[in-house]
Amino acid sequence: MRYPYLVEFRLCGEPRRVARGLILEIYKRFRVTGNVKRRPVPHVTLYGPFQAGSARRVAESIREAARGFGPFGYGIDGFDSFDKKTGWFSRKRNVVYLGISAGSDMKRFRSRLHGRLAGITRPKDPAIERKDPFPFHVTLAIRDIDEKFDEIWQYLMSADTSISGEFCGITLLRDGKILCEYDLESKRLLGRRQALRRRCAS
């Protein structure tokens, strides 16, 4: 069954450079698939993947959930890990991620977003969507890292993640491509072309 939609924050500026560098370094140094397809796009998944009957209704729900909020400041909260198949609290670990330290506004926004999307979508993993507190994170390595987990973890312990940034847009994707983006600065819902132009300029 396909779950083509995803809502996310995309990192920009220095946090994006650092996260992308870590993803690529893990990929090259440890010869694992990691989180690399064509090019890594460091992001925080806010909702999904999911099915939806109407992309327009999803986009409007994002706009409604974001009403009253501006850009969200955040910090990087070190590294952590979990098991993709058995959950966040398993002893087995095959996903490595950067933790995101979210402020109260970001938490309230994500709760509001979930409330609006839950009734009009079918998520792949409803339990994660309901999780409180929600695990804001940026995946660095996934899939075939099981046997090399300890080496990867040791390497990451020497990395400097004392950085912070802002999330300025909420991106809706379908099949991995930007469908639209809500700009938290201008309070406008941007189409695909506008979102891509904005991203190239940032």
Salt bridges, closest charged atoms under 4 A:
GLU8 OE2 - ARG10 NE 2.55
GLU8 OE1 - HIS43 NE2 3.61
GLU14 OE2 - ARG17 NH2 2.60
GLU25 OE2 - ARG29 NH2 3.18
GLU60 OE2 - ARG63 NH2 3.04
GLU64 OE1 - ARG116 NE 3.74
ASP105 OD1 - ARG108 NH2 2.74
GLU129 OE1 - ARG110 NH2 2.84
ASP146 OD2 - LYS92 NZ 3.85
ASP175 OD1 - ARG2 NH2 2.43
GLU181 OE2 - ARG198 NH1 2.90
GLU181 OE1 - ARG199 NH2 2.26
ASP183 OD2 - ARG198 NE 3.24
